[in-house]
Amino acid sequence: MAERVARDIPEGAYVNLGIGLPTKISDYLPSDREVILHTENGMLGMGPAAVGDEIDQDLMNAGKIPVTELAGSSFFHHADSFAMMRGGHLDVCVLGAFQVSETGDLANWHTGAPDAIPAVGGAMDLATGAKDVYVLMELTTKTGTSKLVKELTYPVTGIGCVTRLYTDRAVFALGAEGASVIETFGDTTIDELRELTGLELKDAR
Protein backbone atom coordinates (compact mmCIF):
# COMPACT_ATOMS: atom_id res chain seq x y z
CA MET A 1 0.00 0.00 0.00
CA ALA A 2 2.79 2.42 0.92
CA GLU A 3 4.64 1.59 -2.31
CA ARG A 4 1.47 2.31 -4.31
CA VAL A 5 1.13 5.78 -2.74
CA ALA A 6 4.83 6.49 -3.32
CA ARG A 7 4.30 6.00 -7.07
CA ASP A 8 1.80 8.89 -7.11
CA ILE A 9 3.99 11.42 -5.27
CA PRO A 10 5.11 13.86 -8.01
CA GLU A 11 8.65 15.03 -8.66
CA GLY A 12 9.56 18.10 -6.62
CA ALA A 13 6.62 17.82 -4.20
CA TYR A 14 6.78 18.97 -0.58
CA VAL A 15 5.09 16.20 1.39
CA ASN A 16 4.06 15.47 4.98
CA LEU A 17 3.61 11.83 5.99
CA GLY A 18 1.29 11.18 8.93
CA ILE A 19 2.09 8.69 11.68
CA GLY A 20 1.37 4.96 11.31
CA LEU A 21 1.14 3.43 7.83
CA PRO A 22 1.97 6.69 5.96
CA THR A 23 5.46 6.80 7.51
CA LYS A 24 6.36 3.70 5.48
CA ILE A 25 5.99 5.65 2.21
CA SER A 26 9.41 7.23 2.67
CA ASP A 27 11.01 3.78 2.26
CA TYR A 28 9.53 3.43 -1.25
CA LEU A 29 10.28 6.82 -2.79
CA PRO A 30 12.65 6.28 -5.75
CA SER A 31 16.12 7.70 -5.16
CA ASP A 32 16.08 9.35 -8.62
CA ARG A 33 12.96 11.41 -7.77
CA GLU A 34 13.30 14.55 -5.64
CA VAL A 35 10.56 14.61 -3.00
CA ILE A 36 11.05 16.85 0.05
CA LEU A 37 9.56 15.33 3.19
CA HIS A 38 8.35 17.57 6.02
CA THR A 39 7.55 16.58 9.60
CA GLU A 40 5.52 18.78 11.93
CA ASN A 41 8.09 18.43 14.70
CA GLY A 42 10.42 20.65 12.66
CA MET A 43 12.36 19.03 9.83
CA LEU A 44 12.45 19.45 6.07
CA GLY A 45 14.43 16.99 3.97
CA MET A 46 13.73 13.80 5.91
CA GLY A 47 15.11 10.55 4.46
CA PRO A 48 13.98 6.93 4.93
CA ALA A 49 13.70 5.29 8.35
CA ALA A 50 17.07 4.89 10.10
CA VAL A 51 18.44 1.42 10.81
CA GLY A 52 21.45 0.13 12.76
CA ASP A 53 24.23 2.68 13.13
CA GLU A 54 22.13 5.32 11.37
CA ILE A 55 19.84 5.66 14.40
CA ASP A 56 20.17 8.99 16.20
CA GLN A 57 17.78 9.45 19.14
CA ASP A 58 17.69 13.20 18.42
CA LEU A 59 16.51 12.63 14.84
CA MET A 60 12.88 11.46 14.90
CA ASN A 61 9.80 12.00 12.77
CA ALA A 62 6.45 13.05 14.24
CA GLY A 63 5.67 9.40 14.96
CA LYS A 64 8.82 9.11 17.10
CA ILE A 65 10.48 6.78 14.57
CA PRO A 66 14.23 7.30 13.96
CA VAL A 67 14.81 8.72 10.49
CA THR A 68 17.72 9.77 8.30
CA GLU A 69 18.43 13.23 6.92
CA LEU A 70 19.12 13.98 3.27
CA ALA A 71 21.63 16.47 1.89
CA GLY A 72 20.24 19.99 2.31
CA SER A 73 17.84 19.08 5.13
CA SER A 74 16.94 21.78 7.65
CA PHE A 75 15.50 22.06 11.16
CA PHE A 76 13.20 24.74 12.59
CA HIS A 77 10.87 25.68 15.42
CA HIS A 78 7.60 23.83 15.91
CA ALA A 79 5.67 27.04 15.30
CA ASP A 80 7.39 27.58 11.95
CA SER A 81 6.56 24.01 10.99
CA PHE A 82 2.85 24.59 11.65
CA ALA A 83 3.01 27.89 9.74
CA MET A 84 4.24 25.92 6.70
CA MET A 85 1.30 23.53 7.07
CA ARG A 86 -1.37 26.20 7.59
CA GLY A 87 0.10 28.53 4.99
CA GLY A 88 -0.47 26.20 2.04
CA HIS A 89 3.21 25.42 1.48
CA LEU A 90 2.83 21.62 1.33
CA ASP A 91 1.80 19.97 -1.92
CA VAL A 92 0.65 16.64 -0.47
CA CYS A 93 -0.01 15.14 2.94
CA VAL A 94 -0.78 11.47 3.53
CA LEU A 95 -2.77 10.66 6.66
CA GLY A 96 -4.32 7.64 8.33
CA ALA A 97 -8.02 7.68 9.19
CA PHE A 98 -10.82 6.10 11.20
CA GLN A 99 -13.35 7.03 8.49
CA VAL A 100 -13.45 8.83 5.16
CA SER A 101 -16.70 9.87 3.45
CA GLU A 102 -17.37 9.47 -0.27
CA THR A 103 -17.10 13.26 -0.67
CA GLY A 104 -13.73 13.44 1.08
CA ASP A 105 -14.67 14.30 4.67
CA LEU A 106 -12.03 13.03 7.10
CA ALA A 107 -12.22 11.63 10.65
CA ASN A 108 -8.88 10.64 12.14
CA TRP A 109 -8.41 12.15 15.61
CA HIS A 110 -11.11 10.58 17.82
CA THR A 111 -13.71 7.82 17.61
CA GLY A 112 -15.97 9.56 20.11
CA ALA A 113 -15.87 6.52 22.41
CA PRO A 114 -15.71 7.48 26.14
CA ASP A 115 -12.54 5.45 26.73
CA ALA A 116 -10.76 6.55 23.51
CA ILE A 117 -7.71 8.81 23.73
CA PRO A 118 -7.99 11.80 21.34
CA ALA A 119 -4.91 12.58 19.24
CA VAL A 120 -5.31 15.78 17.24
CA GLY A 121 -1.65 16.46 16.43
CA GLY A 122 -1.30 18.44 13.21
CA ALA A 123 -4.03 16.61 11.29
CA MET A 124 -6.48 19.54 11.14
CA ASP A 125 -3.76 21.91 9.97
CA LEU A 126 -2.64 19.45 7.30
CA ALA A 127 -6.20 18.67 6.18
CA THR A 128 -6.92 22.32 5.48
CA GLY A 129 -3.44 23.48 4.48
CA ALA A 130 -2.07 20.85 2.07
CA LYS A 131 -2.98 21.21 -1.61
CA ASP A 132 -3.78 17.47 -1.86
CA VAL A 133 -4.77 15.21 1.03
CA TYR A 134 -4.35 11.47 0.54
CA VAL A 135 -5.48 8.86 3.06
CA LEU A 136 -3.81 5.46 3.48
CA MET A 137 -5.75 2.88 5.53
CA GLU A 138 -7.24 -0.62 5.56
CA LEU A 139 -10.65 -0.50 3.88
CA THR A 140 -12.42 -2.23 6.77
CA THR A 141 -12.32 -2.32 10.55
CA LYS A 142 -11.30 -5.46 12.42
CA THR A 143 -14.98 -6.48 12.41
CA GLY A 144 -15.29 -6.06 8.63
CA THR A 145 -17.16 -2.72 8.57
CA SER A 146 -16.22 -0.33 5.77
CA LYS A 147 -14.28 2.78 6.78
CA LEU A 148 -15.25 4.43 3.48
CA VAL A 149 -18.74 5.68 4.31
CA LYS A 150 -21.63 7.80 3.06
CA GLU A 151 -21.35 10.22 6.01
CA LEU A 152 -18.96 10.34 8.96
CA THR A 153 -20.14 9.10 12.33
CA TYR A 154 -16.89 10.00 14.11
CA PRO A 155 -15.74 13.54 15.04
CA VAL A 156 -14.65 15.48 11.96
CA THR A 157 -11.06 16.48 11.16
CA GLY A 158 -11.73 18.20 7.83
CA ILE A 159 -14.61 18.65 5.36
CA GLY A 160 -14.19 17.67 1.71
CA CYS A 161 -10.41 17.63 2.03
CA VAL A 162 -9.45 14.08 0.95
CA THR A 163 -8.88 13.72 -2.80
CA ARG A 164 -7.62 10.15 -2.91
CA LEU A 165 -8.00 7.08 -0.71
CA TYR A 166 -5.52 4.17 -0.84
CA THR A 167 -6.62 0.89 0.73
CA ASP A 168 -5.70 -2.79 0.67
CA ARG A 169 -8.59 -3.52 -1.73
CA ALA A 170 -8.66 -0.55 -4.10
CA VAL A 171 -7.71 3.05 -4.77
CA PHE A 172 -10.52 5.62 -4.79
CA ALA A 173 -10.80 9.19 -6.08
CA LEU A 174 -13.09 11.27 -3.85
CA GLY A 175 -14.91 14.52 -4.51
CA ALA A 176 -18.21 16.39 -4.46
CA GLU A 177 -19.65 13.94 -7.02
CA GLY A 178 -18.87 10.94 -4.80
CA ALA A 179 -16.32 8.13 -4.91
CA SER A 180 -14.79 6.53 -8.01
CA VAL A 181 -12.71 3.37 -8.12
CA ILE A 182 -9.54 4.03 -10.10
CA GLU A 183 -7.70 0.77 -9.34
CA THR A 184 -8.50 -2.61 -7.76
CA PHE A 185 -6.12 -5.17 -6.30
CA GLY A 186 -6.20 -8.97 -6.56
CA ASP A 187 -9.60 -10.43 -7.40
CA THR A 188 -11.57 -7.53 -5.91
CA THR A 189 -14.55 -6.49 -8.06
CA ILE A 190 -16.50 -3.25 -8.22
CA ASP A 191 -19.70 -5.05 -7.19
CA GLU A 192 -17.95 -6.40 -4.07
CA LEU A 193 -16.78 -2.91 -3.18
CA ARG A 194 -20.29 -1.50 -3.71
CA GLU A 195 -21.77 -4.16 -1.44
CA LEU A 196 -19.07 -3.67 1.21
CA THR A 197 -19.31 0.13 1.31
CA GLY A 198 -23.00 0.55 0.50
CA LEU A 199 -22.01 3.29 -1.97
CA GLU A 200 -22.80 3.83 -5.64
CA LEU A 201 -19.16 3.69 -6.66
CA LYS A 202 -18.25 4.79 -10.17
CA ASP A 203 -15.88 2.60 -12.18
CA ALA A 204 -13.03 4.86 -13.36
CA ARG A 205 -10.38 2.20 -13.98
Secondary structure in CASP SS format (residue, H / E / C, confidence):
PFRMAT SS
TARGET T0000
AUTHOR 0000-0000-0000
METHOD secondary structure of the structure
MODEL  1
M C 1.00
A H 1.00
E H 1.00
R H 1.00
V H 1.00
A H 1.00
R H 1.00
D H 1.00
I C 1.00
P C 1.00
E C 1.00
G C 1.00
A C 1.00
Y E 1.00
V E 1.00
N E 1.00
L E 1.00
G C 1.00
I C 1.00
G C 1.00
L H 1.00
P H 1.00
T H 1.00
K H 1.00
I H 1.00
S H 1.00
D H 1.00
Y H 1.00
L C 1.00
P C 1.00
S C 1.00
D C 1.00
R C 1.00
E C 1.00
V C 1.00
I E 1.00
L E 1.00
H E 1.00
T E 1.00
E C 1.00
N C 1.00
G C 1.00
M E 1.00
L E 1.00
G E 1.00
M E 1.00
G E 1.00
P E 1.00
A E 1.00
A C 1.00
V C 1.00
G H 1.00
D H 1.00
E H 1.00
I C 1.00
D C 1.00
Q C 1.00
D C 1.00
L C 1.00
M E 1.00
N C 1.00
A C 1.00
G C 1.00
K C 1.00
I C 1.00
P E 1.00
V E 1.00
T E 1.00
E E 1.00
L E 1.00
A E 1.00
G E 1.00
S E 1.00
S E 1.00
F E 1.00
F C 1.00
H C 1.00
H H 1.00
A H 1.00
D H 1.00
S H 1.00
F H 1.00
A H 1.00
M H 1.00
M H 1.00
R H 1.00
G C 1.00
G C 1.00
H C 1.00
L C 1.00
D C 1.00
V E 1.00
C E 1.00
V E 1.00
L E 1.00
G C 1.00
A C 1.00
F C 1.00
Q E 1.00
V E 1.00
S E 1.00
E C 1.00
T C 1.00
G C 1.00
D C 1.00
L E 1.00
A E 1.00
N C 1.00
W C 1.00
H C 1.00
T C 1.00
G C 1.00
A C 1.00
P C 1.00
D C 1.00
A C 1.00
I C 1.00
P C 1.00
A C 1.00
V C 1.00
G C 1.00
G C 1.00
A H 1.00
M H 1.00
D H 1.00
L H 1.00
A H 1.00
T H 1.00
G H 1.00
A C 1.00
K C 1.00
D E 1.00
V E 1.00
Y E 1.00
V E 1.00
L E 1.00
M C 1.00
E C 1.00
L C 1.00
T E 1.00
T C 1.00
K C 1.00
T C 1.00
G C 1.00
T C 1.00
S E 1.00
K C 1.00
L E 1.00
V E 1.00
K C 1.00
E C 1.00
L C 1.00
T C 1.00
Y C 1.00
P C 1.00
V C 1.00
T C 1.00
G E 1.00
I C 1.00
G C 1.00
C C 1.00
V E 1.00
T E 1.00
R E 1.00
L E 1.00
Y E 1.00
T C 1.00
D C 1.00
R C 1.00
A E 1.00
V E 1.00
F E 1.00
A E 1.00
L E 1.00
G E 1.00
A C 1.00
E C 1.00
G E 1.00
A E 1.00
S E 1.00
V E 1.00
I E 1.00
E E 1.00
T E 1.00
F C 1.00
G C 1.00
D C 1.00
T C 1.00
T C 1.00
I H 1.00
D H 1.00
E H 1.00
L H 1.00
R H 1.00
E H 1.00
L H 1.00
T H 1.00
G C 1.00
L C 1.00
E C 1.00
L C 1.00
K E 1.00
D E 1.00
A C 1.00
R C 1.00
END
